Amino acid sequence: MRSLGVRNLINAETSLYCIIGDPIRHALSPFVQTELFRRYGLNAVYLAFQVKRKDLKEVIKAIKILGIRGFNVTMPLKVDIMDYLDHVSESSMLTGAVNTVKNTHKELVGYNTDVDGVIYAFKKAGMEVSGRRIAIVGAGGAARAVVAALYTLGVKELIVVNRTLERGLRLARHFKDKVRIDVLVLGSEEAREAILRSEILINATSVGLRSDEMVIDSSLLEGREGVFDVVHVPPRTRFIREAENRGIKAAYGLDMFIGQAVESFRVWTGIKPDSELVRNIVLKGLGIERRGQS
């Protein structure tokens, strides 16, 4: 692959890509995607823009006017963004959420590469999900990608535990023709019992992002066969560490991030980057030397 020098990377013909969301200041995607553009000799850069829900409509207008070629969408805009797109992919229809958008002649096409990322994470961990009793904590955009991935992998029923009942029920209604979802309130005795009956426990919330918090009490990990955390920074969250200390197999949010980054790059450029190249770039962005599992 051809590498562009910095002097040649930014000019009047440089294509612009970005990520939008709130908060956004810790986003890893600008480093990863800009480095991929460089590695593959593409004249493009990727920036981060903090966008609040109330400003989304105007920002989408600006993206079209400025000719931004593509962008990622993160919390809390993954569901809201669908109202402003011209077309959406099957994966986006399945999830009811979008995390990747391509600008084609001022028509915005939405995709959900988070689904690809979740599937990649399960496969990387060697974790079989079909036929397992699964509990998911969370009911936002990330949870939708997890449910869609589980459905794609053959899961027919699961438990969703969420802080608010209504948001969980909204997720269940969206998938009602695909997956049977029982919704319970986080902190209730019913939710505790359901988690203890589960074989695979998934954190689909942002709890643990750049912190040492856990969304549940660590005692609820006892007896689980596997866990998955969508949080990718730090790569080994407390949720993951507590599980691994108990001998529980773990699928990593870092692998989900890598999988979705690979697919987003392919959507925009037609080039599917090597996942191990992306992994090395991600670890470099995190300041981690690669020694075994990151």
N, C-alpha and C positions, 0 to 999 in steps of 0.2 A: 504494500500500500504506500501511496505517496504522501509525504508529510509537508505541510505548508509552514513556512517560517512566520513569525509573528508579524513582520512588516507586511507580508503579502496577505495576511488573514483578514484585515479590516480595510475595506475600501468601498467605493460607491456601489459595487456589485455584491457586497456581502449580504447573504440572506440572514434574516433574523427569526429566531425561534425563542420561546419563553415558557415559563411556568407562572400560573396565576393562582392565588389563594391567600389565606389569612389565618395564621401567621405564615411568613415565607422566608424569613431571614436566615433560617438554618438549612434551607433546601440544598440538597446534594446534587440535584439534577443539572444545574448550570455547569458545574465542574465536569461532570461525567459526559454530558452530551457535547459540550464544546470540545472536550478532549477527543471524543469519537469523531467529530467533524475534522479535527486536525489530523488524526490518525488515517482517515480515509481520504484526505486531500480535498475536502469540500470547503468552499468559501462560505462559511456560515458561523454564527455565534449564537449562544443561548443565554438568556438573561432571566432574572426573577423579578416579578412585579407583585407587590402586595395589593390585592383587590378585595374590597369588602362586598358583601352580598348586594348592598344598595347601589353599588356602582357598576355591577356586572353588565347591565344592558349597554351603558355608554362605553365601557371598555371593549365590548364585542364590536361595536361600531368602529372604534378606533383601530382595532386589529385589522378589520377589513380595509379601512382607508389607508393604513400604513403598509399594507401588504405583508404583514407578518406571516411567514410560510406555514407555521404550525406551532402548537403549544400544548403543554400539559396542564391539567387541572387538578388541584389538590383541595383539601378541606378548606372551607365548608361548601365548595361550589360544584361538586361532582354531579349532584342531582339537578340543581338549579340551571346549570349550563345547557341542559337539553332543550329548554324553552327557546334558545337563541340559535340553534343549529339548523342548517338546511336539510341535512341527511344524517342518519345514524346507522352504524353497523349492526349486525345481528347480535354481537356480544353486548352492545349498548342497550339494545331493545330488551335482551334477556335480563340484564342487571338493572335497567332503569337508571343508569349512571354512566358518566363519561369521564375518562381521565386523559384522553389524547385526542387532539383535533388537528385535522389537516385543512389548510386553506387552499382550495383549488379554484382558481379564477373567481375569487371572492365568494365562493360557496364553501361553507364550513361543514366538514364531514366529521362526525364524532365516532370514536372507537373506545372500547374498554380493554386496554392491555393489562390492567390489573388482574383480569381473569387468567390471562396467559402466565402472569407472574405467580399467582397462587398455585396453578397446576405445576409450574416449574419447581416451586418450593417443595411441594409434596413429593414429586418425583426425585428431586435431589436428595431428600431425606429418606427415600425408600419407604415412605409411609402409605400403606394401603388404607383407603377411606371407605370404599364400597362395603356396605353391610355392617359398618361400625355405628355404635351409638355416639352421636356427636352433639356437643353443646358449644354454641357460639355466644360470647359475651360482646354485645354491641349490635347496633342496628342501622348504622350510617352507611355511607358510600362504600367503605372498605368491606363491611359485612355483606353488602350486596354482591361484591365481586367474589367473596368467599363462597357464598351460597351458590352463585352461578357456576363457579369452578367445581364445587362438590356435586352439583347436578350433572355437569359434564362428565364427571368421573363416576357417575352411577349411583349417587346417594339419593334416596327417595324420601327420607324424613329426618328431621333434626329438631333440636331445641334452640331457641334464641332467648337469651337472658339480657334484658336491657333496663337501664335506669328508669325510663318512662315506658309505660305499657303501650301508649298510642303509636309511638314510632316503631316499636316491634311489630305491632299489628299491621301497620302500613307495609312493612317489609313482607310479612306473611301473606298479605293480600296480593302483593305484586307477584309472588311466586306460587300462588295457590293452584295453578294448573300444572305445575312442575314438581314441586316439593311440598310435602306436608310439614308445616312448621308450627310447633307449639311455642307460645310466647309466655315468658314468666318475668316477673319484676326482680331486678337485681337487689339482693339483700333479703328477699323473702325466704321463708323456710322451704317453700316449694322449689324455688330456684336452687337452693343449697342441695336439696335431695336429688334434683335432676342432674346437677353437676357431678354429684357423687356416683350416680348411676352411669355417667358417660364414660366412654372408652377414650375418646379424643376430645380435648378441650382447646378451644381457640379464642385468643384475645383479638377481637376485631375493633378495638377502641384505640385511641391515641395515648392511653395511660401507659407510662413507662418511656415515652418519647423524651430522650435526653434527661431522664430522671430515674430514680430507683424505686418508683412506686409500683404497686401491683393493683390490678382491677378487682381481684378477689383475695381472700385470705389464703396464704400458702398451704394451709392444712388441706384445702380442697383439692390439691394436686395429688394427694396420696391415692395410689391405686389406679391412676390414669395410665393408659398404654402409650399415648402420644399427645403432644401439645404443638400448637402453632401460634406464633405471635406476629401480627402484621407489622409491628413496629420494627424499623430497621436501624435506628440510631438510639442507643448503642446496638451493635450487632448481637450481643448476648444480653438481653434485658434481664431484669431480676426474675421475671416470669419464666424465662428460659433457663436461667441458672438454677432456680429453685427446683425446676422439673428435672434437669439433668443431674442435679445432686441426689435425686431420688431414683436415678436410673431410668428415667422416662425419655423415650425418643422424642427429638425436637425437630420441627421444621422452622426455618428462619425467615423473618421478615426481610433480611438482607437478600436472600435468594428471590423472594417475591419482587423486591426492588430491581434486582438484576434482570429477572425475566421480563418485567414490564418495560424496562429501559431498552432492552434488545428489540422488543416488538415495536415500541414507539419509534425508534430509529428506523426500523424497516418500513413502517407506515409512511414516514416522511420522505425517505431517500430511496427506497427500493433495495437497500443494502441490509442484509441481516448480519450484524456484527457477531463475532465469536463471543460466546458467553464467558469464556475464561478471560478474554481480553477485557470485557466489561467488568468482570470481578476484580481484576488487578487495578483498573482505573478507580473503581469504587473504593477499594481498600486504600489506595493512594490518597484519595480525597478525604478519607477518614483518618489519615495519618497512621495506618496500621501496616506493619510488615506482615507479609503473608507467611504464616507458620501454622499449618494445619487449619482447623476451622477458625474462621475469624469471629 
